[in-house]
């Protein structure tokens, strides 16, 4: 399973923010930002901090991308 943070990256572009700006606003570590860059899961606490800072909903910044089913 994978997660897509494309909504977050697009929102940062729209708000003319850089990742380091988001990190400063939300107290997110570079390790957590790297996880999101690799489409790995992060905690709901992190997502809620981002949503609070950007005044958005979780669905605006992250989406679930199911794995393709392996052929039988």
N, CA, C and O of each residue as an XYZ file, in Angstrom:
288
protein
N       0.836     -1.172      0.000
C       0.000      0.000      0.000
C       0.881      1.235      0.000
O       1.983      1.231      0.548
N       0.384      2.277     -0.616
C       1.148      3.518     -0.702
C       0.213      4.702     -0.483
O      -1.005      4.592     -0.622
N       0.795      5.794     -0.149
C       0.054      7.021      0.061
C       0.604      8.071     -0.890
O       1.806      8.121     -1.152
N      -0.277      8.898     -1.397
C       0.146      9.971     -2.283
C      -0.039     11.298     -1.563
O      -1.126     11.604     -1.072
N       1.023     12.077     -1.504
C       0.970     13.394     -0.881
C       0.972     14.486     -1.952
O       1.338     15.629     -1.679
N       0.558     14.128     -3.177
C       0.535     15.105     -4.271
C      -0.318     16.315     -3.929
O       0.019     17.437     -4.307
N      -1.414     16.102     -3.219
C      -2.256     17.220     -2.804
C      -1.499     18.209     -1.939
O      -1.667     19.421     -2.073
N      -0.662     17.687     -1.051
C       0.143     18.558     -0.192
C       1.143     19.351     -1.006
O       1.282     20.560     -0.820
N       1.842     18.678     -1.910
C       2.869     19.373     -2.703
C       2.229     20.451     -3.578
O       2.789     21.535     -3.740
N       1.057     20.153     -4.142
C       0.354     21.146     -4.960
C      -0.099     22.325     -4.112
O      -0.037     23.476     -4.545
N      -0.557     22.025     -2.891
C      -1.009     23.088     -2.005
C       0.154     24.002     -1.617
O      -0.001     25.222     -1.549
N       1.307     23.407     -1.366
C       2.485     24.223     -1.034
C       2.836     25.147     -2.200
O       3.172     26.313     -1.992
N       2.759     24.633     -3.413
C       3.040     25.461     -4.596
C       2.026     26.596     -4.686
O       2.401     27.746     -4.913
N       0.747     26.280     -4.508
C      -0.302     27.296     -4.595
C      -0.119     28.392     -3.546
O      -0.408     29.562     -3.798
N       0.367     27.996     -2.364
C       0.567     28.966     -1.280
C       1.965     29.593     -1.315
O       2.337     30.361     -0.428
N       2.733     29.248     -2.360
C       4.102     29.758     -2.523
C       4.953     29.484     -1.276
O       5.675     30.349     -0.780
N       4.833     28.244     -0.796
C       5.586     27.797      0.371
C       6.584     26.730     -0.042
O       6.380     26.000     -1.012
N       7.653     26.659      0.708
C       8.630     25.590      0.511
C       8.449     24.570      1.627
O       7.811     24.849      2.642
N       9.013     23.393      1.428
C       8.915     22.352      2.453
C       9.479     22.836      3.775
O       8.935     22.519      4.833
N      10.559     23.598      3.732
C      11.165     24.083      4.981
C      10.227     25.039      5.709
O      10.249     25.105      6.938
N       9.394     25.787      4.963
C       8.403     26.667      5.586
C       7.366     25.837      6.344
O       6.997     26.161      7.472
N       6.908     24.771      5.708
C       5.948     23.879      6.354
C       6.565     23.229      7.588
O       5.906     23.105      8.620
N       7.804     22.822      7.487
C       8.485     22.212      8.626
C       8.551     23.183      9.798
O       8.349     22.779     10.943
N       8.829     24.451      9.532
C       8.915     25.446     10.589
C       7.542     25.703     11.227
O       7.439     25.876     12.442
N       6.500     25.727     10.407
C       5.141     25.981     10.913
C       4.608     24.843     11.764
O       3.863     25.072     12.717
N       4.982     23.631     11.428
C       4.356     22.450     12.034
C       5.277     21.644     12.944
O       4.839     20.676     13.566
N       6.530     22.028     13.027
C       7.519     21.290     13.832
C       7.660     19.848     13.340
O       7.762     18.916     14.137
N       7.665     19.683     12.020
C       7.874     18.369     11.395
C       9.360     18.217     11.105
O      10.010     19.165     10.665
N       9.891     17.043     11.346
C      11.313     16.798     11.114
C      11.589     16.515      9.640
O      10.680     16.202      8.871
N      12.842     16.631      9.270
C      13.234     16.326      7.893
C      13.012     14.845      7.582
O      12.751     14.486      6.434
N      13.113     14.003      8.578
C      12.858     12.567      8.391
C      11.401     12.330      7.997
O      11.114     11.531      7.106
N      10.498     13.021      8.659
C       9.080     12.884      8.327
C       8.799     13.417      6.928
O       8.029     12.815      6.180
N       9.411     14.528      6.570
C       9.236     15.082      5.222
C       9.771     14.094      4.180
O       9.188     13.937      3.108
N      10.878     13.435      4.503
C      11.443     12.446      3.585
C      10.483     11.266      3.413
O      10.326     10.747      2.308
N       9.843     10.846      4.505
C       8.856      9.761      4.418
C       7.730     10.143      3.471
O       7.310      9.342      2.636
N       7.244     11.371      3.604
C       6.157     11.810      2.733
C       6.635     11.904      1.285
O       5.874     11.623      0.359
N       7.879     12.294      1.090
C       8.440     12.359     -0.252
C       8.546     10.994     -0.907
O       8.501     10.873     -2.131
N       8.690      9.952     -0.068
C       8.778      8.582     -0.568
C       7.427      7.873     -0.549
O       7.347      6.664     -0.767
N       6.362      8.640     -0.286
C       5.001      8.121     -0.241
C       4.805      7.043      0.820
O       4.098      6.059      0.600
N       5.445      7.243      1.981
C       5.301      6.334      3.106
C       4.304      6.917      4.097
O       4.093      8.130      4.116
N       3.689      6.073      4.920
C       2.709      6.589      5.886
C       3.380      7.406      6.995
O       4.504      7.123      7.409
N       2.661      8.416      7.455
C       3.076      9.191      8.632
C       1.895      9.206      9.595
O       0.781      8.844      9.216
N       2.126      9.616     10.811
C       1.072      9.555     11.832
C      -0.031     10.573     11.573
O       0.168     11.584     10.900
N      -1.190     10.275     12.123
C      -2.309     11.201     12.029
C      -2.005     12.503     12.749
O      -2.511     13.556     12.363
N      -1.198     12.444     13.774
C      -0.796     13.661     14.488
C      -0.069     14.612     13.538
O      -0.334     15.814     13.538
N       0.833     14.084     12.742
C       1.565     14.900     11.762
C       0.591     15.488     10.744
O       0.644     16.679     10.439
N      -0.288     14.651     10.228
C      -1.255     15.119      9.234
C      -2.172     16.189      9.816
O      -2.528     17.144      9.126
N      -2.557     16.034     11.082
C      -3.429     17.037     11.690
C      -2.700     18.366     11.875
O      -3.305     19.429     11.737
N      -1.405     18.315     12.187
C      -0.625     19.557     12.301
C      -0.550     20.273     10.960
O      -0.663     21.497     10.889
N      -0.359     19.495      9.895
C      -0.286     20.079      8.551
C      -1.631     20.696      8.193
O      -1.689     21.813      7.678
N      -2.710     19.972      8.465
C      -4.043     20.482      8.153
C      -4.342     21.767      8.928
O      -4.927     22.705      8.387
N      -3.940     21.799     10.183
C      -4.154     22.993     10.999
C      -3.386     24.182     10.420
O      -3.916     25.289     10.326
N      -2.146     23.942     10.039
C      -1.293     25.014      9.516
C      -1.768     25.523      8.163
O      -1.680     26.719      7.883
N      -2.273     24.619      7.317
C      -2.688     24.996      5.967
C      -4.197     25.235      5.849
O      -4.699     25.565      4.774
N      -4.912     25.066      6.964
C      -6.360     25.251      7.003
C      -7.038     24.413      5.912
O      -7.720     24.931      5.029
N      -6.820     23.098      6.012
C      -7.378     22.182      5.021
C      -7.824     20.894      5.696
O      -7.727     20.758      6.915
N      -8.308     19.961      4.908
C      -8.770     18.661      5.377
C      -7.723     17.609      5.008
O      -6.948     17.818      4.075
N      -7.688     16.499      5.712
C      -6.705     15.454      5.433
C      -6.803     14.974      3.985
O      -5.782     14.721      3.346
N      -8.011     14.848      3.470
C      -8.208     14.408      2.092
C      -7.626     15.372      1.066
O      -7.400     14.997     -0.085
N      -7.384     16.615      1.482
C      -6.782     17.599      0.583
C      -5.285     17.380      0.407
O      -4.704     17.815     -0.587
N      -4.656     16.702      1.377
C      -3.195     16.577      1.330
C      -2.682     15.160      1.120
O      -1.549     14.974      0.675
N      -3.500     14.160      1.433
C      -3.033     12.781      1.288
C      -4.153     11.915      0.729
O      -5.326     12.121      1.039
N      -3.781     10.954     -0.091
C      -4.743      9.980     -0.595
C      -4.110      8.592     -0.562
O      -2.895      8.438     -0.686
N      -4.952      7.609     -0.396
C      -4.512      6.213     -0.348
C      -4.488      5.659     -1.760
O      -5.442      5.816     -2.521
N      -3.382      5.008     -2.100
C      -3.238      4.392     -3.423
C      -3.055      2.893     -3.198
O      -1.991      2.462     -2.751
N      -4.087      2.089     -3.504
C      -3.967      0.644     -3.264
C      -2.940      0.002     -4.191
O      -2.741      0.432     -5.327
N      -2.303     -1.027     -3.676
C      -1.373     -1.806     -4.502
C      -2.158     -2.488     -5.604
O      -3.318     -2.859     -5.425
N      -1.513     -2.647     -6.736
C      -2.151     -3.419     -7.799
C      -2.168     -4.879     -7.369
O      -1.198     -5.391     -6.810
N      -3.267     -5.523     -7.635
C      -3.373     -6.924     -7.268
C      -2.461     -7.773     -8.145
O      -2.388     -7.589     -9.360
N      -1.781     -8.689     -7.509
C      -0.894     -9.592     -8.264
C      -1.733    -10.570     -9.064
O      -2.735    -11.080     -8.564
N      -1.340    -10.836    -10.290
C      -2.097    -11.813    -11.087
C      -2.002    -13.210    -10.478
O      -0.972    -13.583     -9.917
N      -3.084    -13.974    -10.593
C      -3.117    -15.325    -10.005
C      -2.444    -16.325    -10.892
O      -2.381    -17.507    -10.553
